[in-house]
Amino acid sequence: NDTMKKIERQIDKLAGYNIIIVPMNNKLTTIGVAKVALRNPKVQLCYAPAEFYNTDDYSTPGDFCYIEADFH
């Protein structure tokens, strides 16, 4: 519910723009985004699959971070 409210506040700032939201593989974020999209038909959703899933140590943090940047 908190995620949904925060997203809706951002959408309110972007009146007149196309809104496409990509939740980043977090279940709570994805639920909040889905609730926003169900309430607002102007919001589009997109799914970005994770580069890989840490199935062996799902609840254990790793010792590295994967970052991909595209500076155009």
N, C-alpha and C positions, 0 to 999 in steps of 0.2 A: 504494500500500500504506500509506503514511504517512497519507494522507487518510482511508482506510478505518478505520485504527486510532483516529484522532482522533474520527471520527464515532461509532464504537462506544463510545468512552469517554463521550461526551455522552449517548448512548442509555442507557447503564447508569445514569446519574444520574436518568433520567426514567422509571423503572419504574412501571407503572400508567397512564401517559399514552398517548394516541394520538400516534404519531410520523409526521409528514409532512415530507419533505425536498424542498426545491426547489433544485437546483443552479443556479448563476447563470451559465450560458452559458460555462463554462470546461471544456474537454475533460478535463483531469486531475481536476477536482472531480466532473464527471459520471461518470467511470469509477469513482472511489472510492465515490460514492453508489450507483451501480448494483451494485457488488460487495457493499455492505452490505445492500441490499434483497434480493439473491439469497440471502444467507446468513440473513436475518432476515425471515420472512414477515409479521411485525407492522409492519414499516416500509412506509409508502406513499410513492410518488414523485409529484411534480407537476412539470410543465414550465411555466416562465414565459418566453415569447418575449422577446427583446430589443426595446427600443423601436425601435432601428435598428441596422444593421450597417455598420461602416466598411469597405466592400469596396475602396474606392480606396486607402486607406492602412492596410490591415489590420495591418501590422507597424510602423507609425509612430504614436507617441502623438499624440493630439489636444491642443488647448489649452483644453479645457473639460471639465466633468463634469456629467452629467445625474443629478439626485437628485430623487426624488419621495417626499415624506413625508406620512403620514396620521396625524395625532395625534388619537386618539379617547380 
